[in-house]
Amino acid sequence: TQNASTEELEALKQEVAELREALAKTEENRDEYKSKYFQFKGIFQRQTHTFYLYQGLSESTQSALSGIFKGTSFEEFLACGVQPGNIDALWEFTRNHALQDDTKDLEILVHIITYFVKMYNSTNDTEVLKICTPKEGDTFDTDLHIRTPKSKAAGSISEVLLFGLSNGFTGDIIKKAVVTVK
């Protein structure tokens, strides 16, 4: 009976060792999945942040953009927004808002354009569209900038309402930055 107890004890010790090993592997897997979860959650939150900003635009702006953004899902937002023609149309729409001194949704629109320009560039080996943001205090230059109607004809830039875009390969200006000159 003592032999049976010793054998039983050894079997139980072996079982405990196996269970501890299984628990360690389970904890290791849990930690790996947890790490991946937080990584994907962070990526997804960054991706959806711009979509939520878009949904926060005024009804009139969203309605005006319905020709650019088809559908209502996140996937449709991405598919529409990253197309070069739609980036161009969104930039032109935003430029018109800035020139009409309609700044209600301007900050969100600039964020959305920035997001899609960066996303579009990330699908290419080299940067196709380069964001050109003048600095306050720079001298107004008609080759690089468009001034708002309330601006002076010449002088220093006091505010940048919308960045410009240039060709990433040639450096040629595609879209002039919209600025206020004082």
Short mmCIF file of the C-alpha atoms (twelve columns), coordinates in Angstrom:
data_MODEL
# 
_entry.id   MODEL 
# 
loop_
_atom_site.group_PDB 
_atom_site.id 
_atom_site.type_symbol 
_atom_site.label_atom_id 
_atom_site.label_alt_id 
_atom_site.label_comp_id 
_atom_site.label_asym_id 
_atom_site.label_seq_id 
_atom_site.Cartn_x 
_atom_site.Cartn_y 
_atom_site.Cartn_z 
_atom_site.pdbx_PDB_model_num 
ATOM 1   C CA . THR A 1   0.000   0.000  0.000   1 
ATOM 2   C CA . GLN A 2   2.931   2.319  0.654   1 
ATOM 3   C CA . ASN A 3   4.197   1.460  -2.839  1 
ATOM 4   C CA . ALA A 4   0.757   2.256  -4.239  1 
ATOM 5   C CA . SER A 5   0.715   5.555  -2.341  1 
ATOM 6   C CA . THR A 6   4.196   6.429  -3.591  1 
ATOM 7   C CA . GLU A 7   3.235   5.543  -7.162  1 
ATOM 8   C CA . GLU A 8   0.021   7.545  -6.801  1 
ATOM 9   C CA . LEU A 9   1.985   10.490 -5.399  1 
ATOM 10  C CA . GLU A 10  4.482   10.331 -8.281  1 
ATOM 11  C CA . ALA A 11  1.622   10.164 -10.795 1 
ATOM 12  C CA . LEU A 12  -0.013  13.182 -9.169  1 
ATOM 13  C CA . LYS A 13  3.302   15.084 -9.195  1 
ATOM 14  C CA . GLN A 14  3.684   14.263 -12.882 1 
ATOM 15  C CA . GLU A 15  0.105   15.419 -13.541 1 
ATOM 16  C CA . VAL A 16  0.737   18.676 -11.625 1 
ATOM 17  C CA . ALA A 17  3.927   19.263 -13.646 1 
ATOM 18  C CA . GLU A 18  2.044   18.681 -16.907 1 
ATOM 19  C CA . LEU A 19  -0.773  21.000 -15.802 1 
ATOM 20  C CA . ARG A 20  1.739   23.697 -14.851 1 
ATOM 21  C CA . GLU A 21  3.387   23.376 -18.251 1 
ATOM 22  C CA . ALA A 22  -0.004  23.579 -19.982 1 
ATOM 23  C CA . LEU A 23  -0.913  26.628 -17.845 1 
ATOM 24  C CA . ALA A 24  2.372   28.347 -18.748 1 
ATOM 25  C CA . LYS A 25  1.715   27.734 -22.481 1 
ATOM 26  C CA . THR A 26  -1.852  29.004 -22.107 1 
ATOM 27  C CA . GLU A 27  -0.654  32.140 -20.335 1 
ATOM 28  C CA . GLU A 28  1.997   32.673 -23.010 1 
ATOM 29  C CA . ASN A 29  -0.651  32.325 -25.754 1 
ATOM 30  C CA . ARG A 30  -2.979  34.671 -23.867 1 
ATOM 31  C CA . ASP A 31  -0.253  37.301 -23.581 1 
ATOM 32  C CA . GLU A 32  0.559   36.967 -27.292 1 
ATOM 33  C CA . TYR A 33  -3.116  37.296 -28.288 1 
ATOM 34  C CA . LYS A 34  -3.582  40.186 -25.891 1 
ATOM 35  C CA . SER A 35  -0.596  41.978 -27.425 1 
ATOM 36  C CA . LYS A 36  -1.940  41.397 -30.960 1 
ATOM 37  C CA . TYR A 37  -5.396  42.543 -29.869 1 
ATOM 38  C CA . PHE A 38  -4.047  45.857 -28.557 1 
ATOM 39  C CA . GLN A 39  -1.913  46.291 -31.675 1 
ATOM 40  C CA . PHE A 40  -4.902  45.765 -33.998 1 
ATOM 41  C CA . LYS A 41  -7.168  47.835 -31.772 1 
ATOM 42  C CA . GLY A 42  -4.704  50.750 -32.024 1 
ATOM 43  C CA . ILE A 43  -4.509  50.433 -35.810 1 
ATOM 44  C CA . PHE A 44  -8.278  50.187 -36.157 1 
ATOM 45  C CA . GLN A 45  -8.877  53.173 -33.870 1 
ATOM 46  C CA . ARG A 46  -6.478  55.304 -35.929 1 
ATOM 47  C CA . GLN A 47  -8.236  54.185 -39.109 1 
ATOM 48  C CA . THR A 48  -11.750 54.799 -37.850 1 
ATOM 49  C CA . HIS A 49  -10.918 58.139 -36.178 1 
ATOM 50  C CA . THR A 50  -11.037 59.973 -39.508 1 
ATOM 51  C CA . PHE A 51  -14.301 58.231 -40.426 1 
ATOM 52  C CA . TYR A 52  -15.868 59.389 -37.148 1 
ATOM 53  C CA . LEU A 53  -14.664 62.931 -37.853 1 
ATOM 54  C CA . TYR A 54  -16.288 62.708 -41.290 1 
ATOM 55  C CA . GLN A 55  -19.544 61.622 -39.678 1 
ATOM 56  C CA . GLY A 56  -19.316 64.726 -37.460 1 
ATOM 57  C CA . LEU A 57  -19.364 67.115 -40.432 1 
ATOM 58  C CA . SER A 58  -22.461 69.266 -40.803 1 
ATOM 59  C CA . GLU A 59  -25.344 67.768 -42.782 1 
ATOM 60  C CA . SER A 60  -24.894 70.340 -45.539 1 
ATOM 61  C CA . THR A 61  -21.205 69.443 -45.942 1 
ATOM 62  C CA . GLN A 62  -21.903 65.708 -45.921 1 
ATOM 63  C CA . SER A 63  -24.634 66.222 -48.490 1 
ATOM 64  C CA . ALA A 64  -22.285 68.249 -50.692 1 
ATOM 65  C CA . LEU A 65  -19.686 65.470 -50.424 1 
ATOM 66  C CA . SER A 66  -22.148 62.726 -51.396 1 
ATOM 67  C CA . GLY A 67  -20.723 62.781 -54.905 1 
ATOM 68  C CA . ILE A 68  -17.304 61.860 -53.490 1 
ATOM 69  C CA . PHE A 69  -18.236 59.522 -50.645 1 
ATOM 70  C CA . LYS A 70  -20.727 56.864 -51.741 1 
ATOM 71  C CA . GLY A 71  -22.404 54.702 -49.134 1 
ATOM 72  C CA . THR A 72  -22.246 54.994 -45.387 1 
ATOM 73  C CA . SER A 73  -19.839 52.276 -44.234 1 
ATOM 74  C CA . PHE A 74  -16.249 52.655 -43.116 1 
ATOM 75  C CA . GLU A 75  -15.082 50.442 -45.993 1 
ATOM 76  C CA . GLU A 76  -16.904 52.608 -48.562 1 
ATOM 77  C CA . PHE A 77  -15.415 55.735 -46.980 1 
ATOM 78  C CA . LEU A 78  -11.907 54.303 -47.422 1 
ATOM 79  C CA . ALA A 79  -12.516 53.024 -50.944 1 
ATOM 80  C CA . CYS A 80  -13.871 56.385 -52.107 1 
ATOM 81  C CA . GLY A 81  -11.490 58.641 -50.234 1 
ATOM 82  C CA . VAL A 82  -8.223  57.121 -51.409 1 
ATOM 83  C CA . GLN A 83  -8.992  57.533 -55.120 1 
ATOM 84  C CA . PRO A 84  -6.843  60.314 -56.649 1 
ATOM 85  C CA . GLY A 85  -9.826  61.929 -58.403 1 
ATOM 86  C CA . ASN A 86  -11.730 62.057 -55.132 1 
ATOM 87  C CA . ILE A 87  -8.746  63.480 -53.263 1 
ATOM 88  C CA . ASP A 88  -8.651  66.216 -55.906 1 
ATOM 89  C CA . ALA A 89  -12.400 66.868 -55.642 1 
ATOM 90  C CA . LEU A 90  -12.247 66.942 -51.835 1 
ATOM 91  C CA . TRP A 91  -9.321  69.378 -51.934 1 
ATOM 92  C CA . GLU A 92  -11.222 71.666 -54.369 1 
ATOM 93  C CA . PHE A 93  -14.336 71.514 -52.185 1 
ATOM 94  C CA . THR A 94  -12.257 72.450 -49.135 1 
ATOM 95  C CA . ARG A 95  -10.510 75.248 -51.030 1 
ATOM 96  C CA . ASN A 96  -13.891 76.753 -51.916 1 
ATOM 97  C CA . HIS A 97  -14.934 76.591 -48.252 1 
ATOM 98  C CA . ALA A 98  -11.727 78.339 -47.217 1 
ATOM 99  C CA . LEU A 99  -12.049 81.039 -49.879 1 
ATOM 100 C CA . GLN A 100 -15.676 81.693 -48.900 1 
ATOM 101 C CA . ASP A 101 -14.563 82.078 -45.277 1 
ATOM 102 C CA . ASP A 102 -16.738 79.069 -44.356 1 
ATOM 103 C CA . THR A 103 -14.569 77.653 -41.614 1 
ATOM 104 C CA . LYS A 104 -17.241 75.602 -39.832 1 
ATOM 105 C CA . ASP A 105 -16.016 72.208 -41.101 1 
ATOM 106 C CA . LEU A 106 -12.645 73.344 -42.438 1 
ATOM 107 C CA . GLU A 107 -10.420 71.724 -39.785 1 
ATOM 108 C CA . ILE A 108 -12.093 68.326 -40.230 1 
ATOM 109 C CA . LEU A 109 -11.938 68.589 -44.021 1 
ATOM 110 C CA . VAL A 110 -8.205  69.377 -43.892 1 
ATOM 111 C CA . HIS A 111 -7.688  66.365 -41.587 1 
ATOM 112 C CA . ILE A 112 -9.601  64.084 -43.986 1 
ATOM 113 C CA . ILE A 113 -7.588  65.258 -47.008 1 
ATOM 114 C CA . THR A 114 -4.323  64.774 -45.109 1 
ATOM 115 C CA . TYR A 115 -5.407  61.264 -44.144 1 
ATOM 116 C CA . PHE A 116 -6.229  60.259 -47.710 1 
ATOM 117 C CA . VAL A 117 -3.132  61.859 -49.242 1 
ATOM 118 C CA . LYS A 118 -0.980  59.881 -46.791 1 
ATOM 119 C CA . MET A 119 -2.967  56.699 -47.436 1 
ATOM 120 C CA . TYR A 120 -2.703  57.170 -51.214 1 
ATOM 121 C CA . ASN A 121 1.035   57.782 -50.949 1 
ATOM 122 C CA . SER A 122 1.452   54.637 -48.830 1 
ATOM 123 C CA . THR A 123 0.122   52.554 -51.748 1 
ATOM 124 C CA . ASN A 124 3.030   53.686 -53.936 1 
ATOM 125 C CA . ASP A 125 6.751   53.056 -53.739 1 
ATOM 126 C CA . THR A 126 7.475   56.777 -53.633 1 
ATOM 127 C CA . GLU A 127 5.477   59.786 -52.474 1 
ATOM 128 C CA . VAL A 128 3.204   60.825 -55.361 1 
ATOM 129 C CA . LEU A 129 1.533   63.811 -53.686 1 
ATOM 130 C CA . LYS A 130 3.569   66.050 -51.430 1 
ATOM 131 C CA . ILE A 131 1.812   68.222 -48.861 1 
ATOM 132 C CA . CYS A 132 3.119   71.798 -49.008 1 
ATOM 133 C CA . THR A 133 2.336   73.812 -45.909 1 
ATOM 134 C CA . PRO A 134 3.699   77.362 -45.805 1 
ATOM 135 C CA . LYS A 135 4.509   78.866 -42.432 1 
ATOM 136 C CA . GLU A 136 2.949   81.911 -40.858 1 
ATOM 137 C CA . GLY A 137 5.257   84.824 -41.566 1 
ATOM 138 C CA . ASP A 138 6.337   83.499 -44.979 1 
ATOM 139 C CA . THR A 139 6.026   85.989 -47.818 1 
ATOM 140 C CA . PHE A 140 2.917   85.545 -49.941 1 
ATOM 141 C CA . ASP A 141 3.848   84.135 -53.370 1 
ATOM 142 C CA . THR A 142 1.215   83.862 -56.126 1 
ATOM 143 C CA . ASP A 143 3.057   80.838 -57.580 1 
ATOM 144 C CA . LEU A 144 2.590   78.903 -54.336 1 
ATOM 145 C CA . HIS A 145 -0.406  80.420 -52.570 1 
ATOM 146 C CA . ILE A 146 -3.979  81.599 -53.056 1 
ATOM 147 C CA . ARG A 147 -5.050  84.430 -50.768 1 
ATOM 148 C CA . THR A 148 -8.504  84.763 -49.274 1 
ATOM 149 C CA . PRO A 149 -10.709 87.598 -50.581 1 
ATOM 150 C CA . LYS A 150 -10.285 89.548 -47.328 1 
ATOM 151 C CA . SER A 151 -6.487  89.355 -47.546 1 
ATOM 152 C CA . LYS A 152 -4.068  92.054 -48.602 1 
ATOM 153 C CA . ALA A 153 -2.663  91.756 -52.127 1 
ATOM 154 C CA . ALA A 154 0.870   91.266 -50.789 1 
ATOM 155 C CA . GLY A 155 2.651   90.778 -47.507 1 
ATOM 156 C CA . SER A 156 3.200   88.038 -44.960 1 
ATOM 157 C CA . ILE A 157 1.071   84.961 -44.449 1 
ATOM 158 C CA . SER A 158 -0.855  85.284 -41.202 1 
ATOM 159 C CA . GLU A 159 -2.825  82.029 -41.413 1 
ATOM 160 C CA . VAL A 160 -2.734  78.841 -43.476 1 
ATOM 161 C CA . LEU A 161 -6.272  77.584 -44.116 1 
ATOM 162 C CA . LEU A 162 -5.415  74.713 -46.476 1 
ATOM 163 C CA . PHE A 163 -2.077  73.207 -47.464 1 
ATOM 164 C CA . GLY A 164 -1.064  72.940 -51.081 1 
ATOM 165 C CA . LEU A 165 -0.044  69.845 -53.014 1 
ATOM 166 C CA . SER A 166 2.876   69.273 -55.313 1 
ATOM 167 C CA . ASN A 167 3.916   66.442 -57.589 1 
ATOM 168 C CA . GLY A 168 6.193   64.169 -55.561 1 
ATOM 169 C CA . PHE A 169 8.333   63.377 -58.584 1 
ATOM 170 C CA . THR A 170 8.746   66.762 -60.275 1 
ATOM 171 C CA . GLY A 171 8.026   69.157 -57.405 1 
ATOM 172 C CA . ASP A 172 5.549   71.043 -59.617 1 
ATOM 173 C CA . ILE A 173 2.728   72.726 -57.708 1 
ATOM 174 C CA . ILE A 174 -0.578  70.935 -58.299 1 
ATOM 175 C CA . LYS A 175 -2.670  72.854 -55.753 1 
ATOM 176 C CA . LYS A 176 -1.736  76.184 -54.210 1 
ATOM 177 C CA . ALA A 177 -2.065  76.593 -50.440 1 
ATOM 178 C CA . VAL A 178 -4.936  78.812 -49.291 1 
ATOM 179 C CA . VAL A 179 -3.673  81.526 -46.953 1 
ATOM 180 C CA . THR A 180 -4.626  84.767 -45.286 1 
ATOM 181 C CA . VAL A 181 -2.277  87.704 -45.929 1 
ATOM 182 C CA . LYS A 182 -2.035  90.656 -43.562 1 
# 
